[in-house]
Amino acid sequence: MSIIHRSQFPEDHTYYRSTSPVYGTYLDGHHFIRSIPLDWGARFGWMKRIFWKYMQLAKFDRIDTEPTKELLAPHGFTRGFVIWIPFRRTEIPVGWHKLMIGTHFTRTGFVEIENQEYHKRWNERARRARKKFLSLAQEGNQENIHIELVDEETFVRAFQTVKVKHMFKSDYIKYYRSMIGIDPRSIRSYVCYRGETPVAGLAVHDYAGNASVHLVAFTGKESHPFQGGTGLMDRWFHDSVDMGIRYINFDHLRDSSMESSQQGYTDFKLNFIEKECYFKESYFRFL
């Protein structure tokens, strides 16, 4: 795995929270939040009213377009606080100040896939786990270990059934329901079973025509002996290749803004990641 500077992030690989129409609609569903279309609708920022129409908060996250009052005004911005996290851009116009407090997730990782030999670029631990899962999940296996592509209700029931250490489990389920309710075709939901018992699950969001991002997941202890979590990752990669997807994005990796309980799952994600990238620079100004 290598760490790249944000200026090296692939030009055709975008951040789904700034480019996915599904996520844009999700934002618009929140009270007092409005998405702001940019680049002819290819990207968007958002604005939130703080004090009715007199004060607003605007945020452009991983977007290279500078937020200006002229750009924001047609969307109802009159005055307020603006936060800007550039994507690849490194030269920042005069008037912006570095923001020292955390307002966003700074760390992410992704893989560029080309064919069904994607697993050869995983680390050794992940390759071993994949081999074990596939050997145990062969057709007709005694334990009846298998992965199924499921609908929304089946995924939610499985998530609710499996005992996992999720402090925000209900929030994850709510987020998943919101996203899949906007466009079910853009969400793939997988559940790993042992017999008829669900033991792990993974939901991903396909966007921009070339990328798929990790949305929510759960892994019960019952899946550990046969590497069910790795099996789900393998299915995600395998199906994505067949669909012509180029980038597998693992979304947020644990940084200082996240709970320490997230470290274990971040370590798990790192088994599959080829490139890691940080978006630490954030700026603010009053307009």
C-alpha positions as CSV (number, residue, x, y, z in Angstrom):
1,M,0.0,0.0,0.0
2,S,1.2,3.5,-0.8
3,I,0.2,6.9,0.5
4,I,-0.5,9.5,-2.2
5,H,-0.9,13.3,-1.9
6,R,-4.4,14.5,-2.6
7,S,-3.1,16.3,-5.7
8,Q,-2.4,12.8,-7.1
9,F,-5.9,11.6,-6.6
10,P,-7.1,10.1,-9.9
11,E,-8.9,12.8,-12.0
12,D,-11.8,10.4,-12.9
13,H,-12.3,9.2,-9.3
14,T,-14.5,11.5,-7.2
15,Y,-15.9,11.8,-3.7
16,Y,-19.4,10.4,-3.5
17,R,-20.5,12.9,-0.9
18,S,-19.7,15.6,-3.4
19,T,-20.8,14.0,-6.7
20,S,-23.4,11.3,-6.1
21,P,-26.9,12.5,-7.1
22,V,-28.2,10.0,-4.5
23,Y,-26.2,11.6,-1.7
24,G,-27.2,15.0,-2.9
25,T,-30.9,14.1,-2.6
26,Y,-30.1,12.6,0.8
27,L,-28.7,15.9,1.9
28,D,-31.7,17.8,0.6
29,G,-33.9,15.6,2.8
30,H,-32.4,17.1,5.9
31,H,-34.2,20.0,7.5
32,F,-32.6,23.4,6.7
33,I,-29.9,21.8,4.4
34,R,-29.8,22.5,0.7
35,S,-27.3,21.1,-1.8
36,I,-25.6,23.6,-4.1
37,P,-25.0,22.3,-7.7
38,L,-21.6,23.0,-9.2
39,D,-19.9,22.2,-12.5
40,W,-23.3,21.9,-14.3
41,G,-24.5,19.5,-11.7
42,A,-21.5,17.2,-11.7
43,R,-20.6,18.3,-8.1
44,F,-22.3,19.9,-5.2
45,G,-21.6,21.7,-1.9
46,W,-24.3,22.4,0.7
47,M,-25.7,25.2,2.8
48,K,-27.5,25.2,6.1
49,R,-29.5,27.9,7.8
50,I,-28.1,28.8,11.2
51,F,-30.3,31.7,12.1
52,W,-33.3,31.7,9.7
53,K,-32.4,33.7,6.6
54,Y,-29.9,36.0,8.3
55,M,-27.0,33.6,8.9
56,Q,-25.9,30.5,7.0
57,L,-23.2,27.8,7.1
58,A,-21.8,26.6,3.7
59,K,-19.4,23.7,3.1
60,F,-17.6,22.6,0.0
61,D,-16.0,19.2,0.8
62,R,-13.3,17.8,-1.5
63,I,-14.2,20.4,-4.2
64,D,-11.7,22.5,-6.1
65,T,-14.2,25.3,-6.9
66,E,-13.7,28.2,-4.5
67,P,-16.9,29.1,-2.6
68,T,-17.6,32.8,-3.3
69,K,-20.5,35.0,-2.3
70,E,-21.4,35.4,-5.9
71,L,-21.7,31.6,-6.3
72,L,-23.6,31.1,-3.1
73,A,-26.0,34.1,-3.2
74,P,-28.4,32.5,-5.8
75,H,-29.0,29.7,-3.4
76,G,-30.1,31.9,-0.5
77,F,-26.8,32.7,1.1
78,T,-26.7,36.2,2.6
79,R,-23.9,36.0,5.2
80,G,-22.2,33.5,7.3
81,F,-19.4,31.0,7.8
82,V,-17.9,29.0,4.8
83,I,-15.8,25.9,5.1
84,W,-13.7,24.7,2.1
85,I,-11.8,21.4,1.9
86,P,-10.1,21.4,-1.5
87,F,-9.8,18.2,-3.5
88,R,-6.6,18.4,-5.6
89,R,-6.1,22.1,-5.7
90,T,-3.1,23.3,-3.7
91,E,-3.0,27.1,-4.4
92,I,-5.6,28.8,-2.2
93,P,-6.7,32.4,-3.0
94,V,-6.1,35.2,-0.5
95,G,-8.6,35.6,2.2
96,W,-8.9,32.0,3.3
97,H,-7.6,30.8,6.7
98,K,-6.6,27.4,7.8
99,L,-9.2,25.8,10.1
100,M,-7.5,24.1,13.1
101,I,-10.6,22.2,14.4
102,G,-11.8,19.0,12.7
103,T,-15.0,19.4,10.6
104,H,-14.6,16.4,8.2
105,F,-13.1,13.0,7.8
106,T,-9.6,13.3,6.6
107,R,-8.5,9.8,5.7
108,T,-9.6,7.4,2.9
109,G,-8.4,4.6,0.7
110,F,-9.2,3.0,-2.6
111,V,-8.2,0.3,-5.1
112,E,-8.2,0.5,-8.9
113,I,-9.5,-2.8,-10.4
114,E,-9.0,-4.1,-13.9
115,N,-9.8,-7.8,-13.9
116,Q,-10.6,-10.8,-11.7
117,E,-7.0,-11.0,-10.4
118,Y,-7.7,-8.0,-8.1
119,H,-6.9,-10.2,-5.0
120,K,-3.3,-10.5,-6.0
121,R,-2.9,-6.9,-4.9
122,W,-4.3,-7.5,-1.5
123,N,-1.9,-8.0,1.4
124,E,-0.9,-11.5,2.4
125,R,-3.3,-11.8,5.3
126,A,-6.3,-10.9,3.0
127,R,-5.2,-13.4,0.4
128,R,-5.0,-16.2,2.9
129,A,-8.4,-15.3,4.3
130,R,-9.9,-15.2,0.8
131,K,-8.5,-18.6,0.1
132,K,-9.9,-20.0,3.3
133,F,-13.4,-18.6,2.7
134,L,-13.5,-19.9,-0.9
135,S,-12.4,-23.4,0.2
136,L,-15.1,-23.5,2.9
137,A,-17.9,-21.9,0.8
138,Q,-17.7,-24.3,-2.2
139,E,-21.1,-25.5,-3.5
140,G,-22.5,-28.2,-1.4
141,N,-20.3,-27.4,1.6
142,Q,-21.3,-29.0,4.9
143,E,-21.7,-25.7,6.7
144,N,-23.7,-24.2,3.9
145,I,-21.7,-21.0,4.0
146,H,-22.8,-18.7,1.2
147,I,-23.3,-15.1,0.2
148,E,-26.5,-13.7,-1.3
149,L,-27.4,-10.4,-3.0
150,V,-30.5,-9.4,-1.0
151,D,-33.2,-6.7,-0.9
152,E,-33.5,-3.9,1.6
153,E,-35.7,-5.6,4.2
154,T,-33.6,-8.8,4.2
155,F,-30.4,-6.8,4.8
156,V,-32.0,-4.7,7.6
157,R,-33.3,-7.8,9.3
158,A,-29.9,-9.4,9.1
159,F,-28.2,-6.3,10.5
160,Q,-30.7,-6.2,13.4
161,T,-30.3,-9.9,14.1
162,V,-26.5,-10.2,14.1
163,K,-24.8,-9.2,17.4
164,V,-22.2,-6.6,16.6
165,K,-20.4,-3.8,18.6
166,H,-22.0,-0.9,16.8
167,M,-22.5,2.2,19.0
168,F,-24.5,3.8,16.1
169,K,-26.1,0.7,14.7
170,S,-29.6,2.3,14.4
171,D,-28.0,5.3,12.7
172,Y,-26.3,3.1,10.2
173,I,-29.5,1.4,9.4
174,K,-31.4,4.7,9.1
175,Y,-28.7,6.0,6.7
176,Y,-28.8,2.8,4.6
177,R,-32.6,3.0,4.4
178,S,-32.4,6.6,3.3
179,M,-29.9,6.0,0.6
180,I,-31.5,2.9,-0.8
181,G,-34.9,4.6,-0.7
182,I,-33.7,7.3,-3.0
183,D,-32.3,4.9,-5.7
184,P,-32.4,1.1,-5.0
185,R,-30.5,0.5,-8.2
186,S,-27.4,2.3,-6.9
187,I,-27.1,0.1,-3.7
188,R,-25.9,-3.5,-3.6
189,S,-26.7,-5.3,-0.4
190,Y,-24.9,-8.6,0.5
191,V,-25.4,-10.9,3.4
192,C,-23.2,-13.9,4.3
193,Y,-25.1,-16.9,5.8
194,R,-24.2,-20.0,7.7
195,G,-27.1,-22.2,6.8
196,E,-30.1,-19.9,7.1
197,T,-28.5,-17.8,9.8
198,P,-27.0,-14.4,8.7
199,V,-23.6,-13.7,10.2
200,A,-22.3,-10.7,8.3
201,G,-23.3,-8.1,5.7
202,L,-22.1,-5.4,3.4
203,A,-23.9,-2.6,1.5
204,V,-22.1,-0.6,-1.2
205,H,-23.1,2.4,-3.3
206,D,-22.3,2.6,-7.0
207,Y,-21.9,6.1,-8.4
208,A,-20.3,8.2,-11.1
209,G,-20.5,5.3,-13.5
210,N,-17.0,4.1,-12.5
211,A,-16.9,3.7,-8.7
212,S,-18.4,1.8,-5.8
213,V,-18.1,2.9,-2.2
214,H,-18.4,1.1,1.1
215,L,-21.7,2.2,2.7
216,V,-22.4,0.1,5.8
217,A,-21.3,-3.3,7.1
218,F,-21.7,-5.6,10.0
219,T,-19.7,-8.7,11.0
220,G,-20.7,-11.1,13.8
221,K,-18.3,-13.3,15.7
222,E,-19.8,-16.4,14.1
223,S,-18.3,-15.4,10.7
224,H,-14.7,-15.1,12.0
225,P,-13.8,-18.9,11.7
226,F,-14.5,-18.9,8.0
227,Q,-13.5,-15.3,7.2
228,G,-17.0,-14.1,6.2
229,G,-15.9,-10.4,6.2
230,T,-13.3,-11.2,3.6
231,G,-15.8,-13.2,1.6
232,L,-18.0,-10.2,1.4
233,M,-15.2,-8.0,0.2
234,D,-14.3,-10.6,-2.4
235,R,-17.9,-10.7,-3.7
236,W,-17.9,-6.9,-3.9
237,F,-14.7,-6.8,-5.9
238,H,-15.8,-9.7,-8.1
239,D,-19.2,-8.3,-9.0
240,S,-17.7,-4.8,-9.6
241,V,-15.3,-6.1,-12.2
242,D,-18.2,-7.8,-14.0
243,M,-20.1,-4.4,-13.9
244,G,-17.2,-2.5,-15.4
245,I,-16.5,-0.5,-12.2
246,R,-13.0,0.9,-12.0
247,Y,-12.6,2.1,-8.4
248,I,-13.4,0.4,-5.1
249,N,-13.5,3.1,-2.4
250,F,-13.4,2.3,1.3
251,D,-14.7,5.7,2.3
252,H,-13.6,6.8,5.8
253,L,-10.6,5.3,7.6
254,R,-10.2,6.1,11.3
255,D,-8.7,9.4,12.0
256,S,-8.7,11.7,15.1
257,S,-12.3,12.6,14.6
258,M,-13.5,8.9,14.9
259,E,-14.1,6.7,17.9
260,S,-11.3,4.3,18.9
261,S,-13.7,1.5,18.4
262,Q,-13.4,2.1,14.6
263,Q,-9.7,1.2,14.6
264,G,-10.4,-2.6,14.3
265,Y,-12.5,-2.2,11.2
266,T,-10.1,0.3,9.7
267,D,-7.3,-2.3,10.2
268,F,-9.5,-4.8,8.4
269,K,-10.1,-2.4,5.4
270,L,-6.4,-1.8,5.1
271,N,-5.9,-5.4,4.1
272,F,-7.5,-4.6,0.7
273,I,-6.5,-1.0,0.1
274,E,-3.9,-0.2,-2.6
275,K,-3.7,3.6,-2.1
276,E,-4.3,5.8,1.0
277,C,-5.0,9.5,0.8
278,Y,-5.4,12.3,3.4
279,F,-7.5,15.5,3.0
280,K,-6.2,17.4,6.1
281,E,-6.2,20.9,4.6
282,S,-9.4,22.8,5.4
283,Y,-10.0,26.5,5.2
284,F,-12.7,29.0,6.4
285,R,-13.8,32.6,5.9
286,F,-16.7,34.8,6.7
287,L,-18.6,36.1,3.7
